[in-house]
Amino acid sequence: MTEIYLKKGRDESVRRFHPWIFSGAVASVMGEPAEGDIVSVYASDGTFLACGHWQVGSISVRILSFDSPLLPQDFWERRLSGCLAMRRSLGLDSPDGPTNCYRLVHGEGDGLPGLIIDWYDGTCVIQAHSVGMFLSRSEIVEALKKIYGNRLVAVYDKSSGTAPFKAGLDLQDGYLYGPVRESAGYVLENGHKFTVDWETGQKTGFFLDQRENRSLVERYAAGRSVLNLFCYTGGFSVYALAGGALKVDSVDSSAKAIELTGRNIELNFPGSAHEEFCCDAIDRIKETATGKYDLIIVDPPAFAKHRGALPNALRAYQRLNAAAISAVAPGGIIFTFSCSQVVDRQAFALAVFSAAAQTGRRVKILDRLNQPADHPVNIFHPEGEYLKGLMLYVE
């Protein structure tokens, strides 16, 4: 077992259970670990601190356990069983319930840095964001089989776009367990039906993190004309129609996303007052006559994936929100979001404030929005709070 010793005074964050060891804190490495190996971490005085996956880069160790230098044989089963127990306590794993899709593992939030697992009514979709998690996939699959039993039909690995591409890994997406499921039919979210394409869709196939915010849109959609920008598979559009929206327009630049949106609308509300537009969302909102919509959803992809892109991202959020605030009808509502982890709540709110000031319209914050409970934030790792949003009222 490789031993990692930290510089004097650089162990405070680990003692506070932060799940990362940064390279600048490492004093010495006793051994020659390969990327992805399990290593044990010690303070400068030799006190054991944690063990985790070794990796190359600014983060040297992603911590898996603060209890022992070695992972117990049943580590994966115990940890994943705990994740499932928490979801069940939230009412998310009832086979006959209104929702049969949820996030089982949310990286650091569940004590498994570098790992995402989403459950889609019998299929687990895995994304490894580190070499260590990629190399642990077989153990993870075995643990999933034990905790779900015969409810688990298949496990699909979709790590090609998330695992480090410079690590020399064989990054090919595919099934790790069970039969190829060319079509899962649909999954249920709060009783609504959604087709999920985990093989070629974005992320794991569906944005599970907006479940509660979609419900909020449903609550306020009655009697309103709705514009859903960056609609992807039309989640917000389905909920708006469920809430009694008079008309819903869905916009996305991806033809595949628009196709899935149309399919999901037909699954739930065939023949409804809904139109799809395959075009640039920003161009669409700028061309929209003021007052045409009295509820607008602004849910763009991450504008900043690293800190170097932060200034440009904030300007993009400002331009986009200014266009939405200018376009919405008097007395209208805007749901606006950022899923960029490097954009914190204060920076996002400031960008939206600047957008409102630019338009000259009076704007009120009705609610501050975030990710749902199956996307938990480790209290010792506040960086895990990536999704933030505002519900605005425009006079």
N, C-alpha and C positions, 0 to 999 in steps of 0.2 A: 504494500500500500504506500503510495507516494504521500509524503508529508509536506505540507505547505506552512511555512512560518511567516507571521506578519511582522511588520516593523513595529517598534515600540510606540504605543499610543494610537495605533491604527486598528485596534480591535473593538472600539466602542460601538460602532454600528452593528457588528456581528453580535455583540452581547445584548443589543437591543433587538435582535432577531431580524435584521435586514437580510434579505435572501441573496445578496450579491457581495462578492469580494472583488474589488477593483484591482487592476494590475499594479497600480501605484502603491498599494498597501502591502504588497508581497515583498518580504525581505529575502527569503531563500526557498528553494525547492529541493527537497531531498528525494531524488529519484528523477526519472525521465518519463513523465506521464505523456501518453498520447491523448490527443483531443478527444473528449468524451469519457475518459477514465474517471472512476471514482477516486477522489483524493480526500485526505483528512486535513483539517486546518487547525493550527495551534497559534496561541499568542506568543509573544517574544519570550515569555518566561516558561513556555512549554505547556501551558494550560490548554487542554482540548477545548475547541470552540464549536466545530461543525464538520460535516462532510458533504460532498456534493460533486457535481460534474466539472471537470477541468475543461477549459476552453481557451482558444487563442483570441486575443483582442483586449479591449479595455476592461471587460468583465472577465476575470480569470476563473472564478468559481461561482456556479449557481448552486446554492445550498439546498439540499434535500432533507437533512436531518441535523438537529442540534443535540441529539441524544447520545450518539455512538459513532466511533470512527468507522464502523462497518454497518452497511445496511442489513437489517435482519432479512432472513430468507423470505418472509411473507410481507416484505415492505410494500410492494405494489398492490397486493390484494387489500392490505389494511388501509392504505392511503386512499385507494379508489373506493373502497367500501365506505369510508368516511365521507367522501365527496357525494356518493349516492345517498347516504343517510341524510345529509343536509338538504339535498334537493327534495327528498321525500317529505322532510319536515316543512318544506315550502308548498307542498301539494302538487309538485311537478312530475311525479313519477307514478301517477295513478293510471293503470292500463285503460280504465274506462272513463277517464277524466276528459275535460274539454281541450287539454293540451297534451300532446304526446311527443313534443320535441323541446329540447332544452340543452343548455351547456352543462356537461358533467364535470369538466375540469377547466379552470380558468387560470392557468399558469401560476404565478406567484400568489394570487388570491387563494389558491387551494394548496399552497405549499409544494407545488410541482413546477418550478420555473422552467420555461421553455416548452411547455406542453399544453395543447388545446385539444379537448375532446368534446364533440357535439353529438347528441343522441337524437336520431330521427326514426322513431317508431320501429326499433329493431336493428337499425344500422348505426354504428358508431363511426364517426369521421374524425380521424386523427390528423393533427398538424404538429410536427416537431419543429421548434424554432432553435434548437441547439443540437450539436452533434451527439451529446450524451443522451438526449431524449430519442433521437433518431436510432441510435444503436440499442436502445432499450425497448424497441417496439414489440419484440416477441414476448418479453416479460409482461408488457402492458396488455397485449392481446390475451394472454393466459389469465391475467387477473380479471379482465373484462368478462371472460367466459365464466369465471367463478362467481362474480358478483351478480351477473344478470341471469345465469343459467340458460334455459332454453328460450328465453325471451330475446337473446342476442342472435340475430340472423346473420349479420355480416359486419366486418370491420374494414373500412376503406382508409388507406393512407393517402393523404393529400399534402405531403411535405415538400414537394418539388419546388414550390414557390416560397417556402418559409425557412427551410434548413439552410445552413451556411453553404453556399455553392462553391466556395474555395477549399472546402475540406476534403475533396476527393470522394464524396459519397455517391452512391448509385441512386440518384434522385429521379426515380420513376414512380409516378402515382399508380396505385393499383390496390386490389383487394388482398388483405393479409389473412382474412378468414371468411369462410362462408361462400355462397354462390354469388356470381356477378348479378347485381340487381339493376337491370337496365332501366326499370321504372318502378319506383316505390309507390306509384299511384299518387297519393298525397298524404301530407301530415296535417294534424290539427293544431291550431293555436287559438285558444279561447273560443273554440267551436268553429273557427273559420278554416277553410281548406286551402292548402298551398302545395303546389308542385315544387319539389326540391331537386336541383341538379347538382349533386355533390361532386360529380366527376369533372364537369367543365364550367360550373358556375363560379361566382366570386366567393372568396373565403371558403367556408365549408358548404356553401350552397344556399344559405339563407341567413339574413341578419337577425339572429335570435336576440341580440341586445336591445332591439327597439320594441320588444313585446309590450311593455307597460306604456311606452309613449304612444304606440299605435292605439292602445285602449283609450288613452286620453283624447286622441283625435276623434275616435268614435263618439266620445261623450259630447264633444262640441260641434259635431258636423251637421246636426239636424238643420235643414232649411238653408244650407249654405252651398255656394258654388266653390269647388275645391280645386286647387292646382297642386299637384304632387311633383316636385322637381327632383331629379336624380332618383326616379321611382324604383329602379332595379326590377324586382319581381312584383311590384305593385302592392306591397304590404299595407302601406298607409292608405292606398286607394280602396282596398277591400274594406278596411275598417271604416273609412269615411262613408262608403255606401251603406254599410251595416248601421251606421249611426243616423241615416236618413238624409244624407247630402242630396241636394237637388241635381247636381251634376258634378262629375269628377273628370279632370283631364290629367293624364299621366305623361311625364316627359323623361326621356333618357336618350343618351347618344348611342347606346348599344342596341342594335337590332335584336340580338338574342334576349336582352332584358325586356324589350318591348313585347317580344313574342311570349315570354313567360308571364308578363303582366296580363296580357290578353287571355292567356290560358287560366290564370288564377281568377280573373273577373268572371269568366264563364263558369268556373267551378262553383262560384258562390252566388253571383247575381247575373245570370244570362239575360241579355236584352236590356241591361240597365243603361242609364244615361252616363256612359263612360266613353272617352276617346283616348287613344294613345298617339303620341307624337315622338317619332325618332329624330331628334335634333339636339342641338346644344342647349342645355338648360338656361345658361346665362343669356344667350341670344333670345330664347323664347320669352323670358321674363321681361327683357328690355323692350320687346316688341308688343307686350301685352298692354292693352288699353287700361288706364287707371280705373279701378272699380269693377272690372270684369269678375274678379274673384274676391270672396270675402273670407276665405281660409286658404293659406298657402303653407305648404311644407317645404322646407329647405334642408335637405339631408345629403350634402355632398360627400364624396369620398375624401380620404385624408389629404389635405392640402400640404401637410408637412410631415414627412416621415423621419426627419432628423433636424437637429437644432439649426443647422445651416440654412434650412428652407423656411425658418420661422417668419422672418420679415415679409417675404413674398406671400406666405400663407395668410398672414394677418391682413395684408392688403386685399387679397382675394376674398376673404370673409367679409371685409368691409364693403367691397364693390357689390358682391352678391346680395348682401342683406340690404344695402341701400336700394338696390333695384326692386327687391321684394317689398320693402316698406313703401316705396313710391307707388307701387302697382296695386297694393291691396286696397279694397274698398274702405271707406270710412266706417269705423266700428268693426273692422275685420281683425282676424287673429292670424298670427304667424307662429309656426313651430320651426325653430331654427336650431341646427345642431353642428357640432364639430366632433369628429372621431379621431382627431390628431392628438396623440399622446403628449407631444411636446408643446401643444397649445393648452395652457392651464385655464381654469375657469375665469380668473381675473382678466387674462389677456383676451379671451374670447368675448367676455362681456364688454370689454373696452372697445373691441372691434365693432360690435353691434351698436354700442353707444355712439361711436363715431359715425356709423352708417345712419343712425336716426338723426343725429345733428346735421348731417349733410343734406338730408331730405327736407328738414324744416318742419316735419310732422311731429305731433305729440304722441309719444309711445310709452306704454306702461308695461312693466314686467309682471305677469300674472303668476308665473311659476318658474322654478329652476329645475331642470330635468337631468336625469343621469341614467346609468346602466342598471339593469334589474338585478335581483338578489342572486340569480344563478351566475352572475358575473361579479363575484365578490372582490372587494379590495382589501388586501392584507393591511391591517392598521399600521404595521411596521414598514410598509412599502406603498406610500401614497401615490407613487408613480403609476400604479395600476388603475387609477381613476382616469380613464381615457375618454369616455363619452360624456359630453356635457351639452346641455341645450337650454334654450329659453322659450317660454311661451309668452308672446307679446300681444298686446292689444293696441291697435293703432286708431287714434281718434279721427 
